[in-house]
Amino acid sequence: MNKRILLVEHHEYLRKLLGGFFAPHFEVIGAKDALEALAWLNTGWQPDVIVVGAQLPKISTVQFLSTIKHSGLHAGIPVAVLGEKPEDEHPFLAMGAQVYLSKPFDPLVLNEQINRMIQPVFSPET
């Protein structure tokens, strides 16, 4: 079974571009804003990772991260934020995002980061 990505990005072209890039290896659900993403999460659909743009309409990305991190059910989902400037990463990382990439970014780097976030961590037996 493919791993699942919830891709939250208000720029339709970027959402479709990334969705097409990841579709061969992941089940991708795209959402245009935080409200649509929260609606997907409330259906019980559980992604393995969330990729979210830093500039969401309606509900800010920081508010979205706070909501999912305090939800209990979704608190453990790793998050990658796609931001505008490198110096803007602090509020997103402080709110629990594991990865912050500045636009423009290399989709291969994002793919590498996503794979790193969803790989199971094994402890060596002692």
C-alpha positions in Angstrom: 0.0 0.0 0.0 1.3 3.4 -0.9 2.1 6.0 1.8 -0.3 9.0 1.9 0.5 12.7 1.5 -1.9 15.5 2.4 -0.8 18.3 0.2 -2.2 21.7 1.3 -1.3 24.5 -1.1 -3.4 27.4 -2.2 -1.6 27.8 -5.5 -3.4 25.4 -7.8 -0.5 25.0 -10.2 1.9 24.0 -7.5 -0.6 21.7 -5.9 -1.1 19.9 -9.2 2.6 19.9 -10.1 3.6 18.3 -6.8 0.6 16.0 -6.8 1.7 14.7 -10.2 5.3 14.4 -9.1 4.4 12.3 -6.0 1.4 10.3 -7.5 3.5 7.4 -8.8 4.8 6.6 -5.3 2.2 8.1 -2.9 -1.5 8.4 -2.6 -1.9 12.2 -2.7 -4.9 14.2 -1.6 -4.7 17.9 -2.4 -6.4 20.6 -0.4 -6.6 24.3 -1.4 -6.6 25.6 2.2 -6.6 24.6 5.8 -10.3 24.2 6.0 -10.4 21.7 3.2 -7.4 19.8 4.8 -9.1 19.7 8.1 -12.3 18.4 6.4 -10.2 15.5 4.9 -8.7 14.8 8.3 -12.1 14.8 10.0 -13.3 12.0 7.6 -10.8 9.6 9.2 -8.4 9.7 6.3 -5.0 9.5 7.9 -2.0 10.8 5.9 1.6 9.6 6.6 2.9 13.1 6.1 1.4 16.6 5.5 3.1 19.0 3.1 1.7 22.6 3.5 2.3 26.0 2.0 3.3 28.7 4.4 0.8 31.2 3.1 -2.6 29.7 3.4 -5.9 31.7 3.0 -8.7 31.6 5.6 -6.8 29.9 8.4 -3.0 30.6 8.6 -0.5 27.8 8.4 0.6 28.4 12.0 -3.0 28.1 13.1 -3.4 24.9 11.0 -0.3 23.4 12.5 -1.5 24.3 16.0 -4.9 22.7 15.3 -3.4 19.4 14.1 -0.7 19.3 16.7 -3.2 19.7 19.5 -5.8 17.3 18.0 -4.5 14.2 19.6 -5.4 12.0 16.6 -3.3 13.9 14.1 -0.5 15.2 16.5 2.0 12.6 15.3 1.8 13.3 11.6 5.1 14.7 10.3 4.8 18.1 8.5 6.9 19.8 5.8 6.3 23.5 5.2 6.9 25.1 1.9 7.8 28.7 2.7 8.7 31.9 0.9 11.9 32.9 2.7 14.5 30.9 4.7 14.3 33.4 7.6 10.6 32.7 8.1 11.1 29.1 9.2 11.1 29.6 13.0 7.3 29.9 13.7 6.6 26.8 11.7 9.3 24.7 13.3 8.3 26.0 16.7 4.7 24.9 16.0 6.0 21.3 15.2 6.9 21.2 11.6 9.8 18.9 11.0 10.9 20.4 7.7 10.9 23.9 6.2 11.9 24.4 2.5 12.0 27.8 0.8 10.5 28.3 -2.6 11.8 27.7 -5.1 12.8 24.3 -3.9 13.9 21.1 -5.6 11.1 18.5 -5.6 13.7 15.8 -5.2 14.9 17.4 -2.0 11.3 17.5 -0.8 10.9 13.8 -1.7 14.0 13.0 0.2 12.8 14.8 3.3 9.4 13.2 3.1 10.9 9.7 2.8 13.2 10.5 5.8 10.2 11.6 7.9 8.0 8.6 7.2 10.7 5.9 7.4 10.2 3.8 10.5 13.0 4.2 13.1 14.4 1.0 14.4 16.3 0.7 17.6 19.3 -1.6 17.6 18.7 -4.6 19.9 20.9 -4.6 22.9 
